[in-house]
């Protein structure tokens, strides 16, 4: 399951579903709310796949580091398509 809503990602991972959280320019700070939603929904379940759909920035490289340090426990997928605004 793919979702851009971090709360929905936590809820579905609690139910045992395989969840991919999609980071976009609109929700780029949502990832920092994961602990809050885990407490709210009383779960320690986690989603293991993060799909990154924005320009590479510091957050991307931090997540890439986590991916490498955990030996692939967490998967980071980069799906960014440059728009005309990126070249102006």
N, C-alpha and C positions, 0 to 999 in steps of 0.2 A: 504494500500500500504506500502511495506517495501522498504527502500532505505538506502544505505550507504553514499549517497552524500547529505550533509547538504543543499546545495543550491537547489537541487531537492526537498528536504523535504519542504523547505520554499515555493517554487513555487507551489507545489501541495496542501499544506495547504491553500495557498492564494485562490486557486480554490475551496476550500471547501471540499477537499477530506480528508478522515481519514488516516493520515500518521503515520508510525512508523519509527523512525530514529534508525538505527543499528550502534552501536559503536563497532568497531573492533580494533585490535592493529595497523592497518594501518591508521585509520582515527580518532584516539582517541582525537586529539586536534581540530577536526572540530566543535565540539559542541560550542566552544568559538567564532566561527564565525557567530553564528545565528543572532546577532544584526546587523552585517554588511550586511548580506543578506536580512534581513527584511528592512533595509534602502534602499538597492539597488533595491529591488522589490516593494518598497512602500507598505508594508503590516504590520499588527500587528497580523496576523493570526499565530497560533502556532501549532506545533505538540505536542500531549499530551502523546505519548507512546515512550519510549526509550528502545531499546533492547540492552543489554550489553553482548557482546561476547568476553570478554577478562578476564584476571585474575582480581579479586577484588582488587582495589587500592583506593587511596584517592578520586579520581573522583567518583567512584562507591558509596562510603559512603556519599559523598556530595549529589549526586543525590538521594540516599536513604533517606537522611534527608529532601530534598525538597518534595519527595513523601509523607513522614509522616506529614510534616508541612502543606501541602496543602490538607490533608485528602483525598488523592486519586485522586485529580484533574489531577495530572501527574502520569502516570503508568510507573514503572520500572520493566522490565522483564530480568531475568538473564538466559542466554542460553549458558554459557561457557562449552566447552568440553575440558578437559585436554588432552594435547598431550604428546608424549614421551619426548619432550624437557623440559617439566615442572618438570619432575622427575629426571633429570640429574644434 
